[in-house]
């Protein structure tokens, strides 16, 4: 097995077909097919199943793709860490950002790192907290933001900020920050919420139990974008962190008010893996990400958020 085979394997899995993979790899289609077939013969298993939707990895293929991607990433990282100039920090750093905070933080982080550390290449992944934690455990991320993280032996966690959850409604409702909405009031409307088991839904369910309120959940979706669009269209209300709806409220596509009775807070932590050596480039990016989070809060771009080193919030 060689690097060309691994690159072919990962690329075919990502795009779902040999033709497109060949274009991306600048190879002819038979060459990619041959690399996949040779790899399957070496391993003695089928790595893909051919369907009408394209080529989909088998169970063995899924395992192999994950391992191959990690090996290729490590090779890229090793190449990037070879310092071309004394004292220059270089490397590839893969960062996980919470979906709700990515609009606020991604551009700020990239601008700062590009300006101050041009030798570092950033790779950003956005997802919900559970996925990001799994990717960090699997070695696919160097560092990530997570929320409401319990103590986990495999991770180093640095608390950064606490933020309050908001009730979100169509713009015609006219909710505003000056008039908090009780959980009972919010639950009197049809609700669009994440599915049970999602971290945010767990916080909301806990608050409903404390308020002794039964919710009327009409739609469940783990996509914050879909939640907001359905609310905007008048299908119901939702409950989201302020950072995830600040821009929508600013442009008038949604209205929102702080949730009260009870208030619900979530904590944001910066995590790295405890095992293995953290590359210097990853340490630099972690420091910059923490700095950008603090700046966003101090500049009042992160609604109803409190820094851990200033004022404590009320943990949900």
Backbone torsions as a table, in degrees:
resi	resn	phi	psi	omega
1	UNK	NA	136.7	-178.4
2	UNK	-131.7	177.7	-175.5
3	UNK	-63.5	-36.4	-180.0
4	UNK	-62.0	-40.1	178.4
5	UNK	-65.5	-42.0	-179.7
6	UNK	-65.3	-41.1	178.0
7	UNK	-64.4	-40.3	177.8
8	UNK	-63.6	-43.8	180.0
9	UNK	-58.4	-51.3	-176.8
10	UNK	-65.6	-41.8	-177.3
11	UNK	-67.1	-43.5	177.9
12	UNK	-61.3	-41.3	179.4
13	UNK	-64.0	-37.6	-177.1
14	UNK	-73.0	-38.0	-175.2
15	UNK	-100.3	-13.5	175.1
16	UNK	80.2	16.2	179.3
17	UNK	-171.1	156.4	-177.2
18	UNK	-75.0	-38.5	-175.3
19	UNK	-60.2	-51.1	-179.9
20	UNK	-66.8	-37.7	178.2
21	UNK	-61.5	-41.8	179.0
22	UNK	-61.5	-40.0	178.2
23	UNK	-62.0	-44.6	-178.4
24	UNK	-68.4	-32.5	-179.1
25	UNK	-89.2	-2.8	-178.4
26	UNK	58.3	45.3	177.5
27	UNK	-128.1	164.5	173.3
28	UNK	-81.4	154.2	-175.1
29	UNK	-58.4	-43.4	179.7
30	UNK	-59.7	-31.1	-179.9
31	UNK	-66.7	-41.6	178.5
32	UNK	-66.8	-43.8	178.0
33	UNK	-58.2	-42.0	-179.4
34	UNK	-65.1	-40.1	179.8
35	UNK	-64.3	-41.3	178.3
36	UNK	-66.0	-44.3	-178.9
37	UNK	-63.4	-42.7	179.1
38	UNK	-61.5	-41.8	179.3
39	UNK	-64.6	-41.3	177.6
40	UNK	-63.1	-39.0	179.1
41	UNK	-66.9	-39.5	179.2
42	UNK	-64.5	-38.8	-177.1
43	UNK	-86.1	-20.9	179.7
44	UNK	76.3	21.0	179.0
45	UNK	-141.1	157.9	173.0
46	UNK	-80.5	132.2	-179.3
47	UNK	-98.2	-19.3	-179.7
48	UNK	-135.6	150.8	168.2
49	UNK	-114.7	135.7	-177.6
50	UNK	-88.9	122.0	179.9
51	UNK	-127.8	174.2	177.0
52	UNK	-64.8	-26.1	179.5
53	UNK	-85.2	-1.5	-179.8
54	UNK	120.9	-162.7	-179.2
55	UNK	-92.3	122.3	-179.0
56	UNK	-117.2	134.6	-179.4
57	UNK	-61.8	140.1	170.1
58	UNK	-74.4	179.8	176.8
59	UNK	-59.2	-43.9	177.4
60	UNK	-65.7	-38.3	179.4
61	UNK	-64.4	-40.5	178.7
62	UNK	-60.5	-43.2	177.5
63	UNK	-63.3	-44.7	-177.6
64	UNK	-67.2	-38.9	179.3
65	UNK	-61.8	-44.3	-180.0
66	UNK	-61.4	-43.3	-179.9
67	UNK	-68.5	-41.2	-179.3
68	UNK	-65.6	-42.2	179.1
69	UNK	-60.6	-41.9	-179.7
70	UNK	-65.1	-41.1	179.4
71	UNK	-64.2	-42.2	179.0
72	UNK	-66.7	-38.6	177.3
73	UNK	-63.8	-40.8	179.0
74	UNK	-64.8	-37.7	177.6
75	UNK	-65.1	-44.7	176.6
76	UNK	-59.4	-40.8	-179.4
77	UNK	-64.7	-42.8	179.7
78	UNK	-62.1	-41.9	178.4
79	UNK	-62.6	-42.4	-176.2
80	UNK	-71.2	-26.3	-176.8
81	UNK	-82.2	-7.9	175.2
82	UNK	-71.7	108.6	-169.2
83	UNK	-74.4	120.3	178.8
84	UNK	-75.6	-22.7	-179.3
85	UNK	-136.8	140.5	178.8
86	UNK	-58.1	132.9	176.3
87	UNK	86.4	-11.2	-179.7
88	UNK	-85.5	132.6	178.0
89	UNK	-89.0	122.0	-179.9
90	UNK	-128.9	161.6	176.3
91	UNK	147.1	169.1	175.6
92	UNK	-104.2	126.8	-179.1
93	UNK	-123.3	123.0	179.1
94	UNK	-100.8	121.2	-172.0
95	UNK	-115.8	134.7	174.4
96	UNK	-99.2	129.9	177.8
97	UNK	-120.4	136.1	174.1
98	UNK	-60.1	138.5	-177.9
99	UNK	-54.6	-39.7	-176.9
100	UNK	-69.6	-26.4	-175.8
101	UNK	-104.0	-1.8	-173.2
102	UNK	-66.4	-38.4	179.8
103	UNK	-61.8	-36.7	-178.9
104	UNK	-76.4	-38.9	-167.9
105	UNK	-100.6	-27.7	-172.0
106	UNK	-59.7	-52.5	-176.6
107	UNK	-66.3	-38.5	179.0
108	UNK	-62.2	-44.6	-178.4
109	UNK	-67.0	-46.9	-179.0
110	UNK	-61.2	-43.6	-179.1
111	UNK	-61.9	-44.6	-178.0
112	UNK	-66.8	-45.1	-178.6
113	UNK	-67.8	-41.7	179.1
114	UNK	-61.4	-39.1	-178.4
115	UNK	-73.6	-45.4	-172.3
116	UNK	-92.4	-29.8	-175.6
117	UNK	-134.5	71.2	-175.8
118	UNK	-64.0	-15.8	179.1
119	UNK	-80.9	-4.1	-179.6
120	UNK	-99.6	130.1	174.5
121	UNK	-101.0	123.1	-179.7
122	UNK	-94.0	140.5	170.1
123	UNK	-126.6	118.5	-174.5
124	UNK	-106.4	132.8	174.1
125	UNK	-122.7	132.7	177.6
126	UNK	-116.0	138.8	-179.9
127	UNK	-169.8	-178.8	173.8
128	UNK	-79.1	161.6	-170.9
129	UNK	-56.1	-42.1	-177.8
130	UNK	-61.3	-42.0	177.8
131	UNK	-66.0	-43.7	-178.4
132	UNK	-62.2	-40.6	178.7
133	UNK	-63.0	-41.9	179.1
134	UNK	-63.7	-42.1	-179.8
135	UNK	-65.9	-35.7	177.0
136	UNK	-67.3	-43.7	177.5
137	UNK	-61.2	-35.9	-178.1
138	UNK	-80.2	-6.9	-179.6
139	UNK	87.0	10.7	179.9
140	UNK	-85.2	-12.8	176.4
141	UNK	-123.8	147.0	172.6
142	UNK	-86.2	-35.4	180.0
143	UNK	-157.6	158.5	-179.1
144	UNK	-159.1	156.9	167.4
145	UNK	-89.8	136.6	175.2
146	UNK	-133.0	166.4	175.4
147	UNK	-130.5	151.1	179.7
148	UNK	48.0	49.4	-176.1
149	UNK	-85.5	124.7	171.6
150	UNK	-75.0	161.4	-179.4
151	UNK	-61.4	123.1	-179.7
152	UNK	-125.8	121.8	-174.6
153	UNK	-57.2	-28.9	-174.6
154	UNK	-81.0	-7.6	-173.6
155	UNK	-123.3	142.8	165.5
156	UNK	-91.5	125.4	-176.6
157	UNK	-125.0	129.3	178.2
158	UNK	-117.3	110.2	178.8
159	UNK	-63.2	135.0	-179.0
160	UNK	-115.2	-49.0	-169.9
161	UNK	-153.4	152.5	169.2
162	UNK	-116.9	140.6	179.4
163	UNK	-135.4	148.5	-177.8
164	UNK	-87.6	147.5	174.1
165	UNK	-84.2	149.4	-176.9
166	UNK	-119.9	150.0	170.3
167	UNK	-86.1	131.4	-174.4
168	UNK	-120.9	132.4	-176.5
169	UNK	-138.4	168.8	175.3
170	UNK	-58.7	154.6	-177.2
171	UNK	-60.5	-29.0	-178.3
172	UNK	-67.3	-19.8	179.2
173	UNK	-70.2	-34.0	175.9
174	UNK	76.8	31.0	174.5
175	UNK	-62.9	151.6	179.8
176	UNK	-148.3	161.8	-175.7
177	UNK	-66.6	-19.8	-176.6
178	UNK	-80.2	-10.9	-176.8
179	UNK	-132.3	91.0	179.5
180	UNK	-58.8	152.4	-180.0
181	UNK	-111.7	129.2	179.3
182	UNK	-71.4	157.8	178.4
183	UNK	-61.2	-38.0	179.6
184	UNK	-61.9	-40.9	177.3
185	UNK	-63.4	-46.2	-178.8
186	UNK	-61.5	-42.3	-176.2
187	UNK	-72.9	-10.0	176.6
188	UNK	-76.8	-7.6	178.3
189	UNK	-106.8	156.0	171.1
190	UNK	-58.1	135.7	-175.5
191	UNK	-114.4	142.7	175.2
192	UNK	-113.6	110.4	-170.6
193	UNK	-132.7	162.8	171.2
194	UNK	-64.3	164.1	179.8
195	UNK	-72.5	155.0	175.0
196	UNK	-54.5	141.9	-176.6
197	UNK	98.7	-25.0	174.2
198	UNK	-68.0	142.1	-175.3
199	UNK	-56.5	-43.5	-179.6
200	UNK	-66.6	-39.6	179.3
201	UNK	-64.1	-36.0	178.2
202	UNK	-61.4	-42.5	176.9
203	UNK	-62.2	-43.6	-177.5
204	UNK	-67.9	-42.8	178.5
205	UNK	-61.8	-39.6	178.5
206	UNK	-63.6	-41.3	178.3
207	UNK	-65.6	-38.8	178.2
208	UNK	-62.3	-39.5	178.8
209	UNK	-65.9	-41.3	179.2
210	UNK	-65.8	-36.2	-179.9
211	UNK	-82.9	-6.0	-177.4
212	UNK	54.1	49.1	-177.0
213	UNK	-120.7	137.5	174.6
214	UNK	-96.0	128.1	-177.5
215	UNK	-93.1	147.1	174.2
216	UNK	-105.1	87.9	-177.6
217	UNK	-87.5	113.1	-175.7
218	UNK	-96.4	-25.5	178.2
219	UNK	-141.2	138.1	174.0
220	UNK	-118.1	125.6	176.9
221	UNK	-150.3	137.7	178.0
222	UNK	-88.9	6.0	177.4
223	UNK	-96.2	116.3	177.8
224	UNK	-63.3	-36.4	178.2
225	UNK	-60.4	-44.5	179.7
226	UNK	-66.5	-41.5	177.2
227	UNK	-54.2	-49.1	-176.2
228	UNK	-65.8	-40.6	-179.0
229	UNK	-67.4	-37.3	178.5
230	UNK	-67.9	-38.5	175.6
231	UNK	-64.2	-45.4	179.7
232	UNK	-57.6	-35.8	-178.8
233	UNK	-81.6	-2.7	175.1
234	UNK	91.4	17.1	-178.0
235	UNK	-83.9	-8.7	179.7
236	UNK	159.6	-172.6	176.0
237	UNK	-109.3	169.9	175.4
238	UNK	-146.6	177.2	177.9
239	UNK	-130.8	121.8	-174.5
240	UNK	-142.0	160.5	172.6
241	UNK	-67.2	147.3	-177.1
242	UNK	-58.9	-35.1	-177.7
243	UNK	-64.4	-25.5	-177.6
244	UNK	-81.6	-11.9	-176.4
245	UNK	-126.6	3.5	-175.3
246	UNK	-58.1	-46.5	-178.3
247	UNK	-67.6	-38.9	179.2
248	UNK	-62.8	-40.8	178.4
249	UNK	-67.9	-39.5	-178.3
250	UNK	-62.4	-36.1	-178.9
251	UNK	-92.1	-0.8	175.2
252	UNK	83.5	15.0	179.3
253	UNK	-86.2	-15.4	175.7
254	UNK	-142.6	160.4	169.3
255	UNK	-121.5	152.6	-174.1
256	UNK	-153.4	154.1	177.5
257	UNK	-144.6	150.1	177.8
258	UNK	-61.0	141.9	177.2
259	UNK	-81.4	137.4	177.6
260	UNK	-139.0	171.5	177.5
261	UNK	49.3	60.7	4.3
262	UNK	-97.4	157.6	167.2
263	UNK	-68.7	147.2	178.0
264	UNK	-128.0	124.8	-179.6
265	UNK	-117.1	151.2	169.6
266	UNK	-126.8	146.4	-180.0
267	UNK	-101.7	138.9	178.7
268	UNK	-107.6	127.6	-179.2
269	UNK	-125.3	150.3	175.8
270	UNK	-100.5	123.8	-172.5
271	UNK	-121.8	142.5	168.2
272	UNK	-131.1	161.6	178.6
273	UNK	-72.5	140.0	-179.8
274	UNK	-78.5	-29.3	-177.7
275	UNK	-87.4	147.4	177.0
276	UNK	81.2	167.6	-179.3
277	UNK	-83.2	130.5	175.2
278	UNK	-83.9	118.8	-179.5
279	UNK	-58.2	150.2	179.6
280	UNK	-57.0	-41.6	-179.5
281	UNK	-60.5	-38.7	179.0
282	UNK	-67.6	-38.2	177.1
283	UNK	-62.5	-41.9	179.4
284	UNK	-62.5	-44.9	-178.7
285	UNK	-67.9	-37.8	178.1
286	UNK	-60.9	-43.2	178.0
287	UNK	-63.0	-40.1	-179.2
288	UNK	-69.8	-38.9	178.7
289	UNK	-63.6	-43.2	177.2
290	UNK	-61.2	-39.4	179.2
291	UNK	-64.5	-41.3	-179.2
292	UNK	-68.1	-35.0	175.5
293	UNK	-62.3	-46.4	-179.3
294	UNK	-63.8	-42.0	178.7
295	UNK	-61.9	-42.7	-179.0
296	UNK	-61.3	-38.5	178.7
297	UNK	-70.0	-46.3	-177.6
298	UNK	-66.8	-29.0	177.6
299	UNK	-86.7	7.2	176.4
300	UNK	61.5	32.1	174.8
301	UNK	-94.7	-5.3	179.1
302	UNK	-115.7	97.7	-171.6
303	UNK	-58.7	137.2	175.1
304	UNK	48.2	39.9	178.4
305	UNK	-106.6	148.4	178.5
306	UNK	-130.0	132.4	176.5
307	UNK	-72.9	146.1	179.4
308	UNK	-65.0	-26.5	-178.8
309	UNK	-90.9	9.1	178.6
310	UNK	-118.3	-74.9	-177.7
311	UNK	-130.4	132.0	179.8
312	UNK	-74.1	145.1	174.5
313	UNK	-99.6	-177.2	-179.9
314	UNK	-99.8	110.8	-174.8
315	UNK	-71.5	136.9	177.3
316	UNK	-84.0	NA	NA
